[in-house]
Structure formats: structure tokens, C-alpha cells
Amino acid sequence: MLIPLTRQALKKIIPAIATGTQYASCWGKARDVLRRLLISVVALTTFWLIGKLLGSGSVTIKLIFDIIAGLYWLWSPIYWANLQNSSYRRFPYSGFWQGRVLDVYLTEEIVREEQTVNKRGELVVIENRERRINLEVGDNEQFRARIKAPVKRIYKVINPGDIAEMVVLSKQSDLSIIDKITDVYLPQHNLWLGEYPYLRRDVFTQVSDELGAVKGKKTYKRHHPHRVQRRKR
């Protein structure tokens, strides 16, 4: 089931400015915070040296750049979240999609590679792996998609056959080709699943409730260019 959304509805569901949930998603782990702090320190040092070269005439400009650089570790998650939101908001057409969970399984994936040198002076690549939950969803029109997310204990309640809802985005006015999908909402469990929370959850659930009265009206058949291929687990 696929119901087209207006541009106004899409802009409400995927906000231009990062929400608290999106900010938290981009905040990252302790390692990410330390990296941003290092960038702030390096930037502050650079601006301090530039200020020394320019003299006292640049005090005001230097103060502005010092504030921006010093708080980079704090405001940069907002910037990256806004970029992710913008990459989805630019699609001209979107739709509210509802289907079912087809399969649920876990995988181990490489999330980061680090290079180091062992005691013998040899270069060693260390692969950091994390467990991911994989959710395959689909509908009667042969639409298939897979959504991945870090494993959480609350996801144990998810089963094949559960209702799944999300927003799909396209460059085609009839939504015949789906280019992007968002995070998925599972209304039976009030759970959200995805690598990044693109949707404003309060607005999406409101839209879902409002569309409940028109579900079953005009829908579109469409082809997804990135259909899921089943993999060995």
C-alpha cells in the first residue's frame, strides 16, 4: 500500500533543522566526541597563530572564529544531521508506504578498519565488527527493501508478519521507481528501526493515523531498483 504525500507533508515529516533524536544519533560514541574535541583544539590553535600574524586589528573576527572552532564538538552533530535531512528533502515526490515484515535476522558487519603496526614492524589491519539487525519488508506489489540498525534488546519482539510503515522517496511523479527509503515504524510494537532517524516521529504517527481513513484508495505499482537479495546468515 502506497499513498502519495504532498511536499508540505514531506517537509513536516523530514525537518530542515535536526530534531533531538537526530542530534543524538549524530552525536556518536565517546571516540567520536574525542575526535571532534581534537578538531576543535587544532582549529583554535590555528586561529590563535593566524591572530598573532594579523595583529590586534583582527580581534573581533578572531573571537568569532574562536567561538565557532571551540564549540565545533558541540554543534557539528546538528550540521551533519541537517545535511542528511536535506539529502532526503530534495526529492520532489514521496509516499507513505505500509507493508509487512518478511524476515528478521542478525549479521556481523565491518563498521570501521584501523591500521596499526605489530611488534615485528608489520602493518596490521584491525576490523571492528558490530552486530546488526536486518529487517526485510515488502508488500503484495513485489516491493522489497532491507533496513539495518544496531542490535537492541527491544527488537526481540519483532516477528515476520508485523506491520511496517515508512516514507519512500522518488524522482518520478508516479513513484514508479523508489530511490530512497527512511527508517521504519512498527506500530504494533511502537518501535522505530533504522541507521538514522530521518522522520519526525510525532508527525509521522499523526500522518499514519490520518491516512487510516483513506487506506485502500488510489495506490501505485512501482519498481525498486535496489531489491534485497537474500544472503546466507
Secondary structure, DSSP 8 states (H G I E B T S, - for coil): -EEEE-HHHHHHHS-SS--HHHHHHHH--HHHHHHHHHHHHHHHHHHHHHHHHH-GGGHHHHHHHHHHHHTHHHHHHHHHHHHHHHHHHT-SEEEEEEEEEEEEEEEEEEEEEEEEE-TTS-EEEEEEEEEEEEEEEE-TT--EEEEEEE--GGGGG--TT-EEEEEEEESSTT--B--EE--EEETTTTEEESSS--S-HHHHHHHHHHHTTTTTSS----B-TT-------
